[in-house]
Amino acid sequence: MTPRPDLDRATADALLERAREAARNAYVPYSEFPVGAAVLTEDGSIIAGCNIENASYPLTICGERSAVAAAVSSGHREIRAVAVSAPRVPGTTPCGACRQVLNEFRPVNGDMVVILDDGKSGIHLTLDDLLPRAFGPRNLEAAAASPAHAGGAADAG
């Protein structure tokens, strides 16, 4: 079982505030549903993003994926925490696609803190709470290291 990660109050508050600021920058002319997100990287950087809609709806990018893209574009490869703010519906969780993208960059030896904006100090969860039994990079690494993948047959008997 993965240990539940800790996040100090000041960092959690800073993440939540950055997510709220990002929501104010959302480009949402169609849904009018702004979402801001802020990720905490392995070195303590906080990087924010917001949802950006497009008239061709499938090209819309969620706030969480926008923040992850900005972090990765800056050279980060591990996200320790994410805060999500959707001012019109407090407590909104990341969509399934965002959960999977966040999983790609979760800490190797731990879980990711997820803070949902409830209009107060936030609802604190983990990515495991939102995406149990997730499939990600660790699964592919384990498959690549298995004897069957290396060209040999596993000895069953």
C-alpha positions, 0 to 999 in steps of 0.5 A: 500500500502506498503511503499517504503523502503529507503537504504542509498547510502553507504549501496547500494554501499557496497551491489552492490560491494559484488554482483560483487565480488560474481559474480567473484566466480561463478561456471558456466562451462556450461552457462558461465553466472556468477551471484552474489548476496548480501543480507542485513539482518535485523541486517545490515549484508551483505551476498553474494552468486553466481550461482553454476551450475551442469551437471544435470542442474536442480540442478543448484542454482542461485546466489540470492538463494545461498545468501539467503541460506547462510543468513538463514544458519547463522540464519537470517530470514529477508532480507531488500535488495538484489543486483544482478550482472550479468556482461555479461548482465547489469540490469539482474533481478532475475528469478521467482524462486528467486523472490519467495524465496526472498519474503519468507524473505522480511520484515514483515512491508515493502518491499525489495529493489532490486538493479540491476547492470547496471555497474554504481550505480545500478537500484533500484527497490522493490520486489513488482515491480518485484513480484506484488501481491505475495503469501507468508508467510503472506497469510498462516498466514492470512488463518490460522487465518480465522474462516473457518480454525479454524473449524467454518463456516463463517457467511454469513448472 
